[in-house]
Amino acid sequence: MSREAVARWLRLVEADAELSAYLIGVDRDRLAAHLARQLAAGGQAFDGWPGLPEAQRRRAADYLAGVLTPGDQAVISQVAASFRAGLEASCPGLLPERATALVVAALARLVGGGGDRAGRLALLAVLGRVHRRYRLRPEHGPLVGAALAPVAPRLCPPQVGWERRWRRAWALIERAAGRVGDGPAFWPAEVVGRDLAAQGIVILTVRPSRRLPFRPGQAVPVSLPQHPGRWRWYCPANAPRPDGTVELHVRAVPAGTVSRTLVHEVRPDDLLHLGPPVDIGLSLPTVPDQPRDLLLVAGGTGLAPLRALVEQVAAAPAGRRVTLVVGVRTIADLYDAITLDKLDQAHSWLTVVPAFSHDPFVTPAEQGDALSLGLYHHRCGQHLYVCGPPAMLDLARQLLPATGIPADRIHLPTIH
């Protein structure tokens, strides 16, 4: 495992603009071999890169900690086998074998309390669908908990008050099961395309094993074999396609284990899992009384669900006019420019407005943050959809109610 971990770590370091410069002149094979020996001997701290400044050393250590998290396939296989043996002894056939590894990792993560609110909601969307799919009942809770208790410490820190934590987790899963509807709990998906679109941003095209029944504007939980139990929300950037492929826009977040792996490590032919699509407040009405004009304001990779809405309108314009404001810091950050330009040229009803918050060289009409330029382009009667980073959404929640736009025409994501 240590050699595989070091190889993954070195790929992360090489892809990091801050760290890659310090690899110039370094014997990478020697560095990797030294670190592999250190890990094989039981060491866990980062060591062996002379001359690396302290700030960069901490960054390299964070990457190493990420690849050493208990996501190793051998560990997951052993834990899943032990969990399954315990569960089969008390309740044979409750869960299919193919789902065991994903389920046990997600359960352990939920009981351990790891992750932020959005991550826990993604976990619950998947586990709620597991509960519903396999017809679990209240009496199954103690049996699943008893099978999980001996193996959970291998996937998350040892827990104080296990029984109380498990009862709370099971109650959350039962509640989620009542909200998620019917269907598969997860879809294996093969990565069929990868485009490193900008520094730290990748566009992945994936093909689920079965068609994913999503609508534009919905969010989908995503998990990787390297980090089972860690589910993160991503919005498809496309309307449903004839070939069933789904496009995901991913930005590598400094503290984001899943996002960093998706951006820096995942390649075509790799496998990941998609969870059940969930409405987050960004979908168009399924039966609109009258097609409304749209103002779409995107920040960063918040562009993904709004671009999907543009594709949905393109399939049936119905007289709508759409203005899409795309906010980035500088022109180098406009990662999806070619696709946006094609959409803008192909549809007379669409206007694409770039908004550059930190680029003094663009035209004055394109300078400013996305929200400010969006409100400048707002026209009476439009429905306003906003998606972007948390700070942008927090500002939108404070600012938009004071603009006079009716509340029922303002659409913000409920998960961020």
Secondary structure, DSSP 8 states (H G I E B T S, - for coil): -HHHHHHHHHHHHHH-HHHHGGGTT--HHHHHHHHHHHHHTT--S----TT--HHHHHHHHHHHHHHTSS--HHHHHHHHHHHHHHHHHHSTTSS-GGGHHHHHHHHHHHHHT-S-HHHHHHHHHHHHHHHHHTT--TTHHHHHHHHHTTTGGGTS---SSHHHHHHHHHHHHHHHHTTS-SS-S-EEEEEEEEEEEETTEEEEEEEESS-----TT-BEEEE-TTSTT--EEE--SS---TT--EEEEEE--TT-HHHHHHHHT--TT-EEEE---B--S-S--SS-SS---EEEEEEGGGHHHHHHHHHHHHH--TT--EEEEEEESSGGG-TTHHHHHHHHHH-TTEEEEEEESS-TTS-GGGBS-HHHHHHHH--TT-EEEEE--HHHHHHHHHHGGGTT--GGGEE--S--
